[in-house]
Amino acid sequence: MGPISGAKRRELTQTLGFLLLLALASCTRISYQDRARTPLKPMISIVQKKSDTFDTPPKVLKGMRPEYPPLEADRREKGFVSVICTIGIDGKATEFAIETMTNPAFAYEAVRAIEKWKWAPARKDGHAVAQKIRVPMHFNAI
């Protein structure tokens, strides 16, 4: 077997480069559902000032991201939902209303996630109080 010609060497190099690119692409493929199962980053409440109804606003203590709807994930569709809900003195979200949404599938998944989150309730004069809040949620098919 003799030395490899220049043309054959280029073909072999291109083939190896293509195989390496395929291997890297499969390693970086994003699973939207796996991403959805990651814990939320700590959130800071937008409302910082006192109001007549509370001194300290509700705050998310623990929660997971919403599931990405499969059909929308396949289409790499982005979405937005604004949910209004009440955080009770027990730290649970109830009384959901959709303020705005780009797709009902995103709204459904947003509400499913929010109702599982653990909240610190709003406080007024040192006591827990129920409080309505707005939870904006973006779905980005990264």
Helices and strands as residue ranges (DSSP letters): H 6-27, H 32-36, E 59-62, H 70-74, E 79-87, E 93-101, H 104-114, E 118-120, E 122-124, E 127-129, E 131-139
